[in-house]
Amino acid sequence: MNAQQVFTLGQEGLLQLLTVSAPVLLTVLVVGLAVSIFQAATQIHEATLSFVPKVVAAVAVLAVAGPWMLSTLVEYLQRTLQSIPAAIG
């Protein structure tokens, strides 16, 4: 295995990480922004008001996108493990 293959494998891993985590992160970001705007408009500064909606949104996204996320990660892992013999030999 040469350095180019190692860098390609690492790059693919980081791309998969970003692809799989993006739906949850973007949803939590949007919900957090909406809650912050609501808190600023109403001057209600309760810690649980910003935490609970983010958790609920993250769980909802994981429930909806979870199967896709899991299949994407399994496919990546299978490709990576199947490429090991070719990299060694």
NORCORSUL-V213819 format. One record per residue. N is the residue number from 1. RES is the residue in three letters. SS is DSSP state (H for helix, E for strand, L for the rest). PSI is psi as a letter, one per 40 degrees, with the letter a starting at -180 (none if undefined). NEAR is the number of other ideal C-beta (glycine too) atoms within 10 Angstrom. Layout:
# NORCORSUL-V213819
N_RES_SS_PSI_NEAR / N_RES_SS_PSI_NEAR
This chain:
# NORCORSUL-V213819
1_MET_L_h_12 / 2_ASN_L_i_8 / 3_ALA_H_d_7 / 4_GLN_H_d_8 / 5_GLN_H_d_12 / 6_VAL_H_d_11 / 7_PHE_H_d_10 / 8_THR_H_d_12 / 9_LEU_H_d_15 / 10_GLY_H_d_10 / 11_GLN_H_d_10 / 12_GLU_H_d_13 / 13_GLY_H_d_12 / 14_LEU_H_d_10 / 15_LEU_H_d_11 / 16_GLN_H_d_17 / 17_LEU_H_d_12 / 18_LEU_H_d_10 / 19_THR_H_d_14 / 20_VAL_H_d_16 / 21_SER_H_e_11 / 22_ALA_H_d_12 / 23_PRO_H_d_17 / 24_VAL_H_d_18 / 25_LEU_H_d_12 / 26_LEU_H_d_11 / 27_THR_H_d_18 / 28_VAL_H_d_16 / 29_LEU_H_d_12 / 30_VAL_H_d_12 / 31_VAL_H_d_19 / 32_GLY_H_d_15 / 33_LEU_H_d_10 / 34_ALA_H_d_12 / 35_VAL_H_d_18 / 36_SER_H_d_12 / 37_ILE_H_d_10 / 38_PHE_H_d_13 / 39_GLN_H_d_14 / 40_ALA_H_d_10 / 41_ALA_H_d_8 / 42_THR_H_e_9 / 43_GLN_L_f_6 / 44_ILE_L_h_10 / 45_HIS_L_g_9 / 46_GLU_L_h_9 / 47_ALA_H_d_7 / 48_THR_H_d_7 / 49_LEU_H_d_14 / 50_SER_H_d_15 / 51_PHE_H_d_12 / 52_VAL_H_d_12 / 53_PRO_H_d_16 / 54_LYS_H_d_16 / 55_VAL_H_d_11 / 56_VAL_H_d_11 / 57_ALA_H_d_19 / 58_ALA_H_d_16 / 59_VAL_H_d_12 / 60_ALA_H_d_13 / 61_VAL_H_d_18 / 62_LEU_H_d_14 / 63_ALA_H_d_9 / 64_VAL_H_d_12 / 65_ALA_H_e_16 / 66_GLY_H_d_13 / 67_PRO_H_d_10 / 68_TRP_H_d_12 / 69_MET_H_d_18 / 70_LEU_H_d_11 / 71_SER_H_d_10 / 72_THR_H_d_14 / 73_LEU_H_d_14 / 74_VAL_H_d_10 / 75_GLU_H_d_11 / 76_TYR_H_d_17 / 77_LEU_H_d_11 / 78_GLN_H_d_10 / 79_ARG_H_d_12 / 80_THR_H_d_14 / 81_LEU_H_d_9 / 82_GLN_H_d_9 / 83_SER_L_e_14 / 84_ILE_H_d_10 / 85_PRO_H_d_8 / 86_ALA_H_d_9 / 87_ALA_H_d_12 / 88_ILE_H_d_7 / 89_GLY_L_none_6
